[in-house]
Amino acid sequence: MAQIGTFTCDDNGTYTGSIKTLTLNVKASIKPCGRDNDKAPDFRVTAGAVEFGAGWSKTARETGAEYLSLKLDDPSFTAPVYASLI
């Protein structure tokens, strides 16, 4: 699996770092957000003032490890990119 970013987490649960693909090279943040319903995301992915993704907290079945399942969508992408933050 390809690595497209690196992030660090602060005490508030916000991840900051960068995402780099063939068409995208941005400093990004993944911030917790309030959920309106069960399908709403747990996190919002932003670059500056632009939101370009969402994330959901997940738990691996085999190991029980927690991770974030992300969906990134940018107009330069032909289709959304699905990624995991582990």
C-alpha positions in Angstrom: 0.0 0.0 0.0 1.3 3.5 -0.9 2.0 6.1 1.8 0.5 9.5 0.7 0.9 11.4 4.0 2.4 11.8 7.4 0.6 13.1 10.5 1.0 13.8 14.2 -1.8 14.0 16.8 -2.0 16.7 19.4 -3.7 16.5 22.8 -7.1 17.6 21.4 -7.2 14.7 18.9 -6.4 16.9 15.9 -4.0 15.4 13.4 -1.7 17.8 11.4 0.7 16.9 8.6 0.9 16.8 4.8 -0.6 14.8 1.9 1.3 14.4 -1.3 0.0 12.7 -4.4 0.8 13.2 -8.1 -1.6 16.1 -8.3 -1.8 17.3 -4.6 0.9 18.5 -2.2 -0.8 20.2 0.8 -0.4 20.8 4.5 -3.6 19.3 6.0 -5.4 18.8 9.3 -7.8 16.2 10.4 -10.1 17.6 13.1 -12.7 15.9 15.2 -16.2 17.2 14.6 -19.6 16.7 16.2 -21.7 13.9 14.7 -25.4 14.6 13.8 -26.2 10.9 13.1 -24.5 7.5 12.9 -23.4 7.9 9.3 -21.9 11.4 9.8 -18.1 11.5 9.8 -16.1 11.7 13.1 -13.4 13.9 11.4 -13.1 16.6 8.7 -10.0 16.8 6.5 -9.1 20.4 5.5 -6.3 22.2 3.8 -6.5 25.8 4.9 -10.2 26.8 4.7 -11.0 24.1 2.1 -12.6 20.8 3.2 -11.6 17.9 1.0 -12.3 14.8 3.0 -13.9 13.1 5.9 -12.9 10.4 8.4 -14.5 7.7 10.5 -13.1 6.0 13.6 -12.7 2.3 13.1 -11.4 -0.8 14.9 -9.5 -3.6 13.2 -11.4 -6.9 13.5 -8.3 -9.2 14.0 -6.1 -7.0 16.2 -8.5 -4.5 17.8 -6.2 -1.6 16.8 -8.0 1.7 16.2 -7.5 3.7 13.0 -9.2 6.3 10.9 -10.9 5.4 7.6 -10.6 8.5 5.3 -12.3 9.5 2.1 -10.4 12.3 0.2 -12.0 14.0 -2.7 -10.4 16.8 -4.8 -11.5 18.1 -8.2 -8.1 17.0 -9.6 -8.8 13.4 -8.7 -10.7 11.2 -11.2 -12.4 9.4 -8.2 -12.3 9.8 -4.4 -9.2 8.3 -2.7 -9.8 6.0 0.3 -7.1 5.9 2.8 -6.4 4.7 6.4 -4.6 6.7 9.0 -2.8 4.1 11.3 
